[in-house]
């Protein structure tokens, strides 16, 4: 009887740990997907703008915003991938705290420099 109780305890503890790990992974994936969707939508909006100026800006989302808990950095700079061809790179980085770790998602697009 004692052996059966010990086996049951070990089994239940293993199931609990597996479930806890799974919940953590789901939450981490949800945060990453949220960042990816936001960055993609934001970059598409920048792609449609008629004129994009070189700039660097950063900030944090307000507590009542859907992206609360995330901070952002947007850098717009000129690049010359081929001599004589100048394009403007719009890069957006979202950063958030995930437990003790800091996570980030970075993406960019190129738009006309004119």
Residue pairs with C-beta under 8 A, 6 or more apart in sequence:
24 99
27 98
28 98
28 103
31 96
31 98
31 103
32 103
32 105
34 67
35 70
35 94
35 96
35 103
35 104
35 105
36 105
36 107
38 67
38 70
38 94
39 92
39 94
39 105
39 106
39 107
40 107
42 92
43 90
43 92
43 107
43 108
43 109
46 52
46 90
46 109
46 111
47 90
47 109
47 111
49 111
52 76
52 88
52 90
52 111
52 112
53 76
54 76
54 77
54 78
54 88
55 74
55 75
55 76
56 73
56 74
56 75
56 76
57 73
57 74
58 71
58 72
58 73
58 74
59 71
59 72
60 70
60 71
60 72
61 67
61 68
61 69
61 70
61 71
61 72
62 68
67 94
69 96
69 97
70 94
70 95
70 96
71 94
71 95
71 96
72 92
72 93
72 94
72 95
73 92
73 93
73 95
74 90
74 91
74 92
74 93
75 89
75 90
75 91
76 88
76 89
76 90
76 91
77 88
77 89
77 91
78 86
78 87
78 88
78 89
78 113
79 86
79 87
79 88
79 89
79 110
80 86
80 87
81 87
86 113
87 110
87 111
87 112
87 113
88 110
88 111
88 112
88 113
89 108
89 109
89 110
90 108
90 109
90 110
90 111
91 106
91 107
91 108
92 106
92 107
92 108
93 104
93 105
93 106
94 104
94 105
94 106
95 102
95 103
95 104
96 102
96 103
96 104
97 103
